[in-house]
Amino acid sequence: MLAFAVTFGLAVFWRRRPEHHRRLMLMASCGLTAAAFAHFQTWLVPDNAWYVGVDALILIGAVRDWIVMRRVHSVFLCGESALVLGQAMTMWIYLSGARVWIAIARALLR
């Protein structure tokens, strides 16, 4: 949810810069597909690998930039790096079951 909020917020902030806005909206939309990838069959998307699908969708946008402009836009370079870092931290928290994060989640859900 944080990744969506940040990318969507930046897209709104840079709505007068269409090159940035379009790519950030794509990244925000792709971030929402993590839940869909989590529901795929395990033979298609292995357990706990749903972020691979999200990153693959964003990679398609970066490949499009490479084909059309012969370079990858800085939004994809910076944004995907930040998203992968956030995804790695999220998966670590999820898989490790760190007690402090479980306590924070329970407090937020009350």
Number of C-alpha atoms within 10 A of each C-alpha: 8 10 17 18 12 14 22 19 16 16 23 15 12 15 15 10 11 11 13 19 21 15 21 25 19 17 27 22 17 18 23 14 15 17 12 11 21 17 11 13 10 12 7 8 16 13 13 13 14 18 22 16 18 22 18 12 17 22 15 11 17 21 14 14 15 13 11 10 10 10 12 16 16 12 17 21 11 10 18 17 12 13 21 15 11 14 16 13 12 12 14 12 15 13 10 10 11 11 10 10 13 13 11 10 11 10 9 8 7 5
